[in-house]
């Protein structure tokens, strides 16, 4: 377990045997914490028990367990005479919930804050810690963002134990390793590094652990905190990790030798390493027949090119290379642009900013009105802008097609860099025409060729070229072929 900095100063390292001293020390540590409950069970001067827990985090049914109630009734029936039989008490609790003994003050305090019940007995220099987590949590539901027509309807939740169980149910082998990590000086957020032993490269596992160990944050609330701190190049527009809320995607990635990072408190799981081609691979590709999956993948490639280059090509051709267009088409565009006060590049930038603003407004508004506002806003504002002569009708069509094409990329976080790079390509096309687009494309390809995701080239298996892996990039090969050609990152063949 990777340690974290500890901002709390403890009066001593271990607890003592006197119950009153332990209680006083814990009350001082939990001063002004109204949700921390100190419950004493004093049946006699010789039978003293203190239970410490956080109200709302534990399952209080542990107090109503028949064994615990029978033990209390037995002591009360005997007039509370006699000291606590410590081994018997532990046996009673062990039947109810898993227990462990702990004498370190820091571990006891952190266990209480992790929804465990701490039981102190007078005369014993250790505490009994019971796993009694009973906090309300969201159940397993359908994925909200990664909808699939065919496939499982389960998604991760904000509870780490549920998420690990969803993966464990799909990979029933002891080779599936789930290593715990604690990050966050104050939040003590639990992280799990998941991988399949023998499939994930040992150097990759060690690299992930090393980068996680270097994180020094006070609070970790979401997996995005971790993603930005452990990726290879922070200033690259391209993500070097994939996030998903689907257990089947995580399972398939683990069997390919990848590593998953699960964070308590968020349904988004990080998967690494990835390549550029991951953006075009949807989970349904492996559930449908290969012919349909291949056609859909080609469609995504075409729509990707449209979303990235269509506005730039329109500006470059209409401004610098009108001879490339048919005469009738050029006349229609020219007549539509009569009265527009802005050059083509400014017109395109205005419409792109407007579309991005409508997209952001639709996301932030409540779901019931968000989609309606974005659609109606686009129609009304676009029509009004054309009638007012601010933009031309062809530009509205170009920007609308670009926006629709960007939605076809399965991975949302992988579509963001294409939306970002669209603007510098627009500027370069407005300044240099097709030559500017070619220069911008060359710079993007150069950056991607130098980029790595945890030691894996970002453009692999195209660059460097790996012919044995190409049949799951440009196409989705038949199942029989993919069984023999699909290999893990460790180089071993893997049936999927």
C-alpha positions in Angstrom: 0.0 0.0 0.0 1.4 3.4 -1.0 1.7 5.7 2.0 0.4 9.2 2.1 1.6 12.2 4.0 -0.1 12.4 7.4 -1.1 15.9 8.6 -2.5 14.8 12.0 -0.3 14.7 15.0 -1.1 11.9 17.4 -0.3 12.1 21.1 1.2 8.6 21.1 1.7 5.7 18.7 -0.3 3.0 20.4 -3.3 2.9 22.7 -3.0 2.0 26.4 -4.8 -0.5 28.5 -6.9 2.0 30.4 -10.3 2.7 28.8 -10.7 6.2 30.2 -7.3 7.3 28.8 -8.1 5.9 25.4 -11.5 7.6 25.4 -10.0 11.0 26.4 -7.4 10.8 23.7 -9.9 9.9 21.0 -12.3 12.6 22.1 -9.5 15.1 21.8 -8.7 13.9 18.3 -12.3 14.0 17.2 -13.1 17.3 18.9 -15.9 19.3 17.2 -16.8 16.1 15.2 -20.5 15.7 16.1 -20.9 12.7 13.8 -18.4 10.6 15.7 -20.2 8.7 18.4 -18.7 7.4 21.6 -21.0 4.7 23.0 -20.2 3.1 26.4 -21.5 -0.2 27.7 -20.9 -0.1 31.5 -22.5 -3.2 33.0 -20.3 -2.9 36.2 -17.1 -1.5 37.4 -15.2 -4.4 35.9 -17.2 -4.7 32.7 -16.4 -1.5 30.6 -16.7 -1.4 26.9 -16.4 1.7 24.5 -17.6 1.6 20.9 -16.5 4.4 18.6 -18.0 4.9 15.1 -19.2 7.6 12.6 -22.9 8.0 12.5 -24.3 7.4 9.0 -21.3 5.4 7.8 -21.8 2.1 9.7 -24.6 -0.5 9.7 -26.2 -0.2 13.2 -27.7 -3.6 12.8 -24.5 -5.0 14.3 -25.7 -3.8 17.7 -29.0 -5.7 17.2 -27.3 -9.0 16.3 -28.6 -11.9 18.4 -25.1 -12.9 19.6 -24.2 -9.4 20.8 -27.6 -8.9 22.5 -27.3 -12.3 24.1 -23.9 -11.5 25.5 -25.2 -8.2 26.9 -28.2 -9.9 28.4 -26.0 -12.6 29.9 -23.9 -9.9 31.6 -26.9 -7.9 32.7 -28.6 -11.1 34.0 -25.5 -11.9 36.1 -25.7 -8.4 37.7 -22.8 -7.3 35.6 -20.4 -9.2 37.7 -17.1 -10.3 36.4 -14.7 -8.7 34.0 -15.1 -8.9 30.2 -14.2 -12.2 28.7 -12.2 -10.7 25.9 -11.8 -13.9 23.7 -15.5 -14.6 24.0 -16.4 -11.1 23.1 -14.2 -11.3 20.0 -15.8 -14.6 19.0 -19.3 -12.9 19.3 -18.2 -10.1 17.0 -16.4 -12.4 14.6 -19.6 -14.3 13.9 -21.4 -11.1 13.0 -18.8 -9.3 10.9 -15.1 -9.7 9.9 -12.8 -8.3 12.7 -9.2 -7.5 13.2 -7.1 -6.3 16.2 -5.2 -3.0 16.1 -3.2 -1.1 18.6 -1.8 1.8 16.5 -3.7 5.0 17.1 -3.4 6.3 13.6 -4.7 3.1 12.1 -7.6 3.0 14.5 -8.6 6.6 13.7 -8.4 6.1 10.0 -10.4 2.8 10.3 -13.2 4.6 12.1 -13.3 7.2 9.4 -13.5 4.4 6.8 -16.8 3.2 8.3 -15.4 0.7 10.7 -16.6 0.1 14.3 -13.8 0.3 16.9 -14.5 -1.6 20.2 -12.3 -0.9 23.2 -12.3 -3.1 26.3 -10.9 -1.8 29.6 -7.7 -3.6 30.4 -6.9 -4.5 26.8 -4.2 -2.5 24.9 -5.8 -3.0 21.6 -9.1 -2.4 19.8 -11.4 -4.7 17.9 -12.2 -3.2 14.4 -15.3 -4.5 12.7 -16.1 -3.9 9.0 -19.6 -2.4 9.4 -20.0 -0.2 6.3 -23.6 0.6 5.9 -23.7 3.9 4.0 -26.4 4.3 1.4 -25.1 4.0 -2.2 -26.4 4.0 -5.7 -27.1 0.6 -7.2 -25.9 -0.8 -10.5 -27.7 0.9 -13.3 -27.5 1.3 -17.1 -24.5 3.3 -18.4 -25.5 7.0 -18.6 -22.9 8.0 -21.2 -21.8 4.9 -23.0 -25.0 3.5 -24.4 -24.8 0.2 -26.4 -27.6 -1.4 -28.4 -26.2 -4.9 -27.8 -24.3 -5.9 -24.7 -24.5 -5.8 -20.9 -26.6 -3.1 -19.3 -24.4 -2.6 -16.2 -22.3 0.3 -15.2 -19.9 1.1 -12.4 -21.1 3.0 -9.4 -19.4 5.3 -6.8 -18.7 2.4 -4.5 -15.3 0.8 -4.9 -16.4 -2.6 -3.6 -19.2 -2.9 -6.1 -16.9 -1.9 -9.0 -14.3 -4.5 -8.1 -17.0 -7.2 -7.7 -18.3 -6.4 -11.2 -14.9 -7.0 -12.7 -14.2 -10.1 -10.5 -17.5 -11.7 -11.6 -16.3 -11.5 -15.2 -12.7 -12.6 -14.6 -12.9 -15.5 -12.2 -9.2 -16.3 -11.8 -6.7 -15.7 -9.0 -4.5 -14.1 -11.7 -6.7 -11.0 -11.5 -4.9 -8.8 -9.0 -6.5 -5.9 -7.2 -3.9 -3.9 -5.3 -5.0 -1.2 -2.9 -3.6 2.3 -2.8 -4.5 5.2 -0.6 -4.1 8.8 -2.0 -5.0 12.1 -0.5 -3.6 13.6 2.7 -7.1 14.4 4.0 -9.5 12.5 1.8 -7.7 9.1 2.2 -9.2 8.1 -1.1 -9.0 4.4 -1.8 -7.6 3.4 -5.2 -7.3 0.0 -6.7 -4.8 -1.0 -9.4 -6.4 -3.9 -11.4 -4.4 -6.1 -13.8 -4.2 -9.7 -14.9 -0.9 -11.3 -13.8 0.9 -12.8 -16.8 -0.9 -10.6 -19.3 0.2 -7.1 -18.1 3.9 -6.4 -18.5 5.7 -6.2 -15.1 7.5 -3.0 -16.1 4.2 -1.4 -16.9 2.8 -2.4 -13.5 5.9 -1.0 -11.8 5.7 2.3 -13.8 2.1 2.8 -12.8 2.9 2.2 -9.1 5.9 4.5 -9.3 3.8 7.4 -10.7 1.0 6.9 -8.2 3.5 6.9 -5.4 4.7 10.3 -6.5 1.3 11.9 -6.2 1.0 14.4 -3.3 -2.5 15.8 -3.0 -4.6 16.8 -0.1 -7.9 15.6 -1.7 -8.6 13.1 -4.5 -12.3 13.4 -5.4 -12.3 11.9 -8.9 -10.1 9.8 -11.2 -9.3 13.0 -13.2 -7.1 14.1 -10.4 -4.9 11.1 -11.0 -5.1 11.1 -14.8 -3.4 14.5 -15.1 -0.6 13.6 -12.7 0.5 10.3 -14.1 0.2 10.7 -17.9 3.3 11.1 -20.0 2.7 14.5 -21.5 0.3 16.8 -19.6 0.3 19.5 -22.3 -0.7 17.2 -25.1 -4.2 17.6 -26.4 -4.5 13.9 -26.8 -5.5 11.8 -23.8 -3.1 9.0 -22.8 -5.7 7.1 -20.8 -9.2 6.1 -21.5 -12.0 6.5 -19.0 -15.1 4.3 -19.0 -18.0 3.3 -16.8 -18.6 -0.1 -18.4 -17.4 -3.2 -16.7 -17.2 -5.2 -20.0 -14.8 -2.6 -21.5 -12.6 -2.8 -18.4 -12.7 -6.6 -18.5 -11.7 -6.8 -22.2 -8.9 -4.3 -21.6 -7.5 -6.2 -18.7 -7.4 -9.4 -20.7 -5.4 -7.5 -23.4 -2.7 -6.7 -20.8 -3.9 -3.2 -19.9 -4.2 -1.8 -16.4 -7.3 -0.3 -14.8 -7.3 2.3 -12.0 -10.5 2.3 -9.9 -11.2 5.3 -7.6 -13.6 5.2 -4.7 -16.3 7.8 -5.2 -16.5 7.8 -9.0 -17.9 5.4 -11.6 -15.2 6.4 -14.1 -12.4 3.9 -14.3 -9.1 4.8 -16.0 -7.6 2.3 -18.5 -4.0 2.5 -19.7 -2.1 2.4 -22.0 -4.1 3.3 -25.1 -3.4 4.2 -28.7 -5.0 6.7 -31.1 -7.1 4.0 -32.7 -8.8 3.4 -29.4 -11.0 6.4 -30.2 -12.7 4.5 -33.0 -13.2 1.1 -31.3 -16.6 0.7 -29.6 -17.5 -2.1 -27.3 -20.3 -3.1 -29.7 -17.8 -3.9 -32.4 -17.0 -7.1 -30.7 -20.7 -8.0 -30.1 -21.9 -7.6 -33.7 -20.9 -9.5 -36.8 -17.6 -8.4 -38.3 -19.1 -7.1 -41.6 -21.4 -4.6 -39.8 -18.7 -3.7 -37.3 -16.1 -3.0 -40.1 -18.5 -0.8 -42.0 -19.4 1.2 -38.9 -15.7 1.6 -38.1 -15.0 3.0 -41.6 -17.9 5.3 -41.1 -16.3 6.6 -37.9 -13.0 7.3 -39.8 -14.9 9.3 -42.4 -16.8 11.2 -39.8 -13.6 11.9 -37.9 -12.1 13.5 -41.0 -15.2 15.6 -41.5 -15.3 16.8 -37.9 -11.6 17.8 -38.1 -11.2 19.1 -41.6 -14.5 20.2 -43.1 -14.6 23.8 -41.9 -10.9 24.3 -42.7 -11.3 22.8 -46.2 -14.4 25.0 -46.9 -12.5 28.2 -45.8 -9.3 27.3 -47.7 -11.1 26.4 -51.0 -13.5 29.3 -51.0 -10.8 31.8 -50.1 -7.7 30.6 -51.8 -8.6 27.8 -54.3 -12.1 28.5 -55.7 -11.0 27.0 -59.1 -11.3 23.6 -57.4 -15.1 23.9 -57.1 -17.6 23.4 -60.0 -18.7 26.7 -61.5 -22.4 26.4 -60.5 -21.5 25.4 -57.0 -19.1 28.3 -56.7 -21.8 30.7 -57.9 -24.2 29.5 -55.3 -21.7 29.9 -52.5 -20.8 33.4 -53.8 -24.4 34.5 -54.0 -25.1 33.1 -50.5 -22.2 35.1 -49.1 -23.3 38.5 -50.6 -23.7 41.0 -47.8 -21.8 38.9 -45.2 -19.4 41.4 -43.6 -16.8 38.9 -42.4 -14.2 36.9 -44.3 -14.8 33.1 -44.4 -12.3 32.3 -41.5 -14.0 34.8 -39.1 -17.4 33.5 -40.1 -16.4 29.9 -39.4 -14.8 30.8 -36.1 -18.0 32.6 -35.0 -20.2 29.7 -35.9 -17.8 27.2 -34.3 -17.8 29.1 -31.0 -21.5 29.4 -31.1 -21.9 25.6 -31.7 -19.5 24.8 -28.8 -21.4 27.2 -26.6 -24.7 25.5 -27.4 -23.2 22.1 -26.8 -21.9 23.2 -23.4 -25.2 24.8 -22.5 -27.0 21.6 -23.4 -24.7 19.6 -21.1 -25.0 21.9 -18.1 -28.7 22.4 -18.2 -31.1 19.8 -16.6 -31.5 16.8 -18.9 -35.2 17.5 -19.4 -34.5 20.9 -21.1 -30.9 20.6 -22.1 -31.4 18.8 -25.4 -34.3 21.0 -26.3 -32.4 24.2 -25.6 -29.4 23.1 -27.7 -31.5 22.0 -30.7 -33.9 25.0 -30.7 -31.1 27.4 -30.0 -29.1 26.1 -32.9 -32.1 26.4 -35.3 -33.3 29.8 -34.1 -29.9 31.4 -33.9 -28.7 29.9 -37.2 -31.8 31.1 -39.1 -31.7 34.5 -37.5 -27.9 34.9 -38.2 -28.5 34.0 -41.9 -31.4 36.4 -42.3 -29.4 39.2 -40.6 -26.6 38.7 -43.0 -24.0 37.9 -40.3 -23.2 34.4 -41.7 -24.0 32.6 -44.8 -26.3 29.6 -45.2 -23.5 27.3 -46.5 -21.4 28.0 -43.4 -24.3 27.0 -41.1 -24.6 23.7 -43.0 -20.8 23.1 -42.7 -20.7 23.8 -39.0 -23.8 21.6 -38.4 -22.3 18.7 -40.3 -19.0 19.1 -38.4 -20.8 19.0 -35.1 -22.9 16.0 -36.0 -19.8 14.1 -37.2 -18.0 14.8 -33.9 -20.7 12.9 -32.0 -19.9 9.7 -33.9 -16.6 9.1 -32.0 -17.4 6.5 -29.4 -15.0 7.8 -26.7 -16.0 11.2 -25.5 -12.6 12.1 -24.0 -11.0 11.1 -27.4 -13.3 13.5 -29.3 -12.1 16.5 -27.3 -8.7 16.9 -29.0 -10.3 16.9 -32.4 -12.6 19.7 -31.3 -9.6 21.7 -30.0 -7.4 21.1 -33.1 -10.2 22.3 -35.4 -9.5 25.9 -34.4 -5.8 26.1 -35.2 -6.5 24.3 -38.5 -9.1 26.9 -39.2 -6.6 29.7 -38.6 -3.9 28.1 -40.7 -6.4 27.5 -43.6 -7.5 31.1 -43.4 -3.9 32.3 -43.6 -2.3 29.8 -46.0 -5.1 27.8 -47.6 -4.6 24.1 -48.3 -0.9 24.6 -47.6 -1.8 25.7 -44.1 -3.9 22.6 -43.6 -1.1 20.4 -44.8 1.4 22.1 -42.4 -1.0 21.8 -39.5 -1.6 18.1 -40.3 2.1 17.5 -40.5 2.6 19.1 -37.1 -0.2 17.0 -35.6 1.2 13.7 -37.0 4.7 14.6 -35.8 3.4 15.2 -32.3 1.4 12.0 -32.3 4.3 10.0 -33.7 6.5 11.2 -30.7 3.7 10.6 -28.2 3.6 7.5 -26.0 1.1 6.2 -23.5 3.1 4.4 -20.7 5.7 3.2 -23.1 3.3 2.3 -26.0 3.6 4.4 -29.2 0.5 6.4 -29.7 0.1 5.5 -33.4 0.9 1.8 -33.0 0.3 -0.6 -34.7 0.5 1.7 -37.7 3.7 3.5 -36.6 5.6 1.5 -35.8 4.0 -0.9 -38.3 2.9 -4.2 -36.7 1.1 -6.3 -39.4 -0.1 -8.9 -37.0 -2.2 -6.3 -35.1 -3.5 -4.3 -38.1 -6.7 -6.4 -38.5 -8.3 -4.9 -35.4 -7.5 -1.3 -36.3 -8.7 -0.4 -39.8 -11.2 -3.3 -39.8 -12.8 -5.7 -37.3 -11.6 -9.0 -38.6 -13.7 -12.2 -38.3 -13.8 -13.8 -35.0 -11.6 -16.8 -36.1 -8.9 -14.4 -37.4 -9.0 -12.1 -34.5 -8.6 -15.0 -32.1 -5.3 -15.9 -33.6 -4.1 -12.4 -34.3 -5.2 -10.5 -31.2 -2.3 -10.2 -28.8 -1.9 -8.7 -25.4 0.5 -5.9 -24.6 2.8 -8.5 -23.2 3.0 -10.2 -26.7 0.9 -13.2 -25.8 -2.1 -14.3 -28.1 -5.4 -13.7 -26.5 -8.8 -14.9 -27.5 -11.5 -12.2 -27.2 
